[in-house]
Amino acid sequence: MIAVATKADLERDLRQAWDELRNVVDGVPESELEKPGVVDEWSMKDLLGHIAFWSQHAADSLSAVNAGRSEDIVFGEGKDWFDDWNAREHEARKDRSLKDNRSDWLQAHDNAGSALARAAEDDLAKKHGEYDPQRSFPADTFLHYREHAEHIRSWMRDLETTEA
């Protein structure tokens, strides 16, 4: 049997991954924030918007569970829905400013943390229709933060080597 993460586990993992991501993002020089190449053609500006979208999705999904409205949770369709949503959101945010994407990134994380703080332990431990907080909330927040923190670190190492 797979162990179910407690609310305290999820809160700890969210806090730790956020601290790690914030430190990595804060370490990127201002002059590099809009240059492409962090993840494929995405810049840090783009990546902050991308992370903001998924963190807000986590906040909205868990808020729907908290309100007893799991039927309001939005899911993609087909095997490539993540890629489709990422492309759609990138297109929607590409002309936004770095300041706006950074603000959304910070706010979306706060919203996800607030939704988690309001969640009942029992609701976090079970599926709600197609939505499984044990899988989806971490994937949209702290696992995602860790994945992109590593992308940023790798990109920064590459920048150091090519600029040296």
C-alpha positions as CSV (number, residue, x, y, z in Angstrom):
1,M,0.0,0.0,0.0
2,I,1.2,3.5,-0.9
3,A,1.5,5.9,2.0
4,V,-0.7,8.9,1.9
5,A,1.0,12.2,2.5
6,T,-0.4,14.2,5.4
7,K,-1.3,17.8,5.1
8,A,1.8,18.6,7.2
9,D,3.9,16.6,4.6
10,L,2.4,18.5,1.7
11,E,2.9,21.9,3.5
12,R,6.5,21.1,4.3
13,D,7.3,19.9,0.8
14,L,5.6,23.0,-0.7
15,R,7.5,25.3,1.6
16,Q,10.9,23.6,0.9
17,A,10.5,23.5,-2.8
18,W,9.3,27.1,-2.9
19,D,12.3,28.2,-0.9
20,E,14.6,26.4,-3.3
21,L,12.9,27.8,-6.4
22,R,12.8,31.4,-5.0
23,N,16.6,31.2,-4.2
24,V,17.4,29.9,-7.7
25,V,15.2,32.5,-9.4
26,D,16.6,35.3,-7.2
27,G,20.1,34.2,-8.2
28,V,19.5,34.9,-11.9
29,P,20.9,38.2,-13.0
30,E,18.4,40.8,-14.2
31,S,20.2,40.9,-17.5
32,E,19.4,37.3,-18.2
33,L,15.7,37.2,-17.2
34,E,14.3,37.7,-20.7
35,K,16.8,35.7,-22.7
36,P,15.5,32.5,-24.3
37,G,16.9,29.1,-23.6
38,V,16.0,28.2,-20.0
39,V,13.6,25.5,-21.1
40,D,13.7,25.1,-24.9
41,E,12.9,28.6,-26.3
42,W,11.4,29.9,-23.0
43,S,13.1,32.7,-21.0
44,M,12.9,33.1,-17.3
45,K,10.0,35.5,-17.9
46,D,8.2,32.8,-19.8
47,L,9.0,30.1,-17.2
48,L,7.7,32.3,-14.3
49,G,4.4,32.6,-16.3
50,H,4.3,28.9,-16.9
51,I,4.9,28.0,-13.2
52,A,2.3,30.6,-12.2
53,F,-0.3,29.0,-14.5
54,W,0.2,25.5,-13.0
55,S,0.3,26.8,-9.4
56,Q,-2.9,28.6,-9.9
57,H,-4.4,25.5,-11.4
58,A,-3.4,23.7,-8.2
59,A,-5.0,26.5,-6.1
60,D,-8.2,26.5,-8.2
61,S,-8.5,22.7,-8.1
62,L,-8.0,22.4,-4.4
63,S,-10.3,25.3,-3.7
64,A,-13.0,23.5,-5.7
65,V,-12.5,20.5,-3.5
66,N,-12.5,22.7,-0.4
67,A,-15.9,24.1,-1.5
68,G,-17.4,20.7,-2.3
69,R,-17.4,21.4,-6.0
70,S,-14.9,18.9,-7.4
71,E,-17.0,18.8,-10.6
72,D,-15.7,22.3,-11.3
73,I,-12.1,21.0,-11.7
74,V,-10.8,21.4,-15.2
75,F,-8.9,18.6,-16.8
76,G,-7.3,18.3,-20.2
77,E,-8.2,15.7,-22.8
78,G,-6.0,13.3,-24.9
79,K,-2.5,12.2,-24.3
80,D,-0.9,15.6,-25.2
81,W,-3.1,17.8,-23.1
82,F,-0.2,19.0,-20.9
83,D,1.7,20.1,-24.0
84,D,-1.4,21.7,-25.5
85,W,-2.1,23.7,-22.2
86,N,1.5,24.7,-21.9
87,A,1.5,26.0,-25.5
88,R,-1.8,27.8,-25.0
89,E,-0.6,29.5,-21.8
90,H,2.7,30.4,-23.3
91,E,0.9,32.1,-26.2
92,A,-1.4,33.9,-23.8
93,R,1.4,35.2,-21.7
94,K,4.2,35.9,-24.2
95,D,3.6,39.6,-24.5
96,R,3.2,40.2,-20.7
97,S,5.9,42.0,-18.9
98,L,8.5,40.3,-16.7
99,K,7.0,42.3,-13.8
100,D,3.5,40.9,-14.4
101,N,4.7,37.3,-14.8
102,R,6.7,37.6,-11.6
103,S,3.7,39.0,-9.8
104,D,1.5,36.2,-11.1
105,W,4.1,33.7,-10.0
106,L,4.3,35.0,-6.5
107,Q,0.5,35.3,-6.2
108,A,-0.3,31.9,-7.6
109,H,2.1,30.2,-5.2
110,D,0.4,32.1,-2.3
111,N,-3.0,31.0,-3.6
112,A,-1.9,27.4,-3.7
113,G,-0.5,27.6,-0.2
114,S,-3.7,29.2,1.0
115,A,-5.9,26.5,-0.6
116,L,-3.7,23.8,1.0
117,A,-4.0,25.5,4.4
118,R,-7.8,25.5,4.1
119,A,-8.0,21.9,3.0
120,A,-9.3,19.2,5.3
121,E,-6.9,16.4,6.0
122,D,-9.6,13.9,4.9
123,D,-10.1,15.7,1.6
124,L,-6.4,15.5,0.9
125,A,-6.3,11.8,1.5
126,K,-8.9,10.7,-1.1
127,K,-9.8,11.2,-4.7
128,H,-12.6,13.5,-5.8
129,G,-13.9,12.2,-9.1
130,E,-10.9,12.3,-11.4
131,Y,-9.0,14.7,-9.1
132,D,-6.4,13.1,-6.7
133,P,-4.9,15.7,-4.4
134,Q,-2.1,13.3,-3.5
135,R,-0.9,13.3,-7.2
136,S,-2.2,16.5,-8.8
137,F,-1.4,19.1,-6.1
138,P,2.3,18.0,-5.8
139,A,2.6,17.7,-9.6
140,D,1.3,21.2,-10.1
141,T,3.3,22.8,-7.3
142,F,6.3,21.5,-5.5
143,L,7.4,18.7,-7.9
144,H,7.0,21.3,-10.7
145,Y,9.0,23.8,-8.7
146,R,11.8,21.3,-8.2
147,E,11.8,20.3,-11.9
148,H,12.2,23.9,-13.0
149,A,14.7,24.9,-10.3
150,E,16.9,22.2,-11.8
151,H,16.3,23.5,-15.3
152,I,17.3,27.0,-14.2
153,R,20.5,25.7,-12.4
154,S,21.5,23.8,-15.5
155,W,20.9,26.8,-17.7
156,M,22.9,29.0,-15.4
157,R,25.8,26.5,-15.5
158,D,25.7,26.6,-19.3
159,L,25.7,30.4,-19.3
160,E,28.7,30.4,-17.0
161,T,30.6,28.0,-19.3
162,T,29.7,29.8,-22.5
163,E,30.4,33.3,-21.2
164,A,33.7,32.3,-19.5
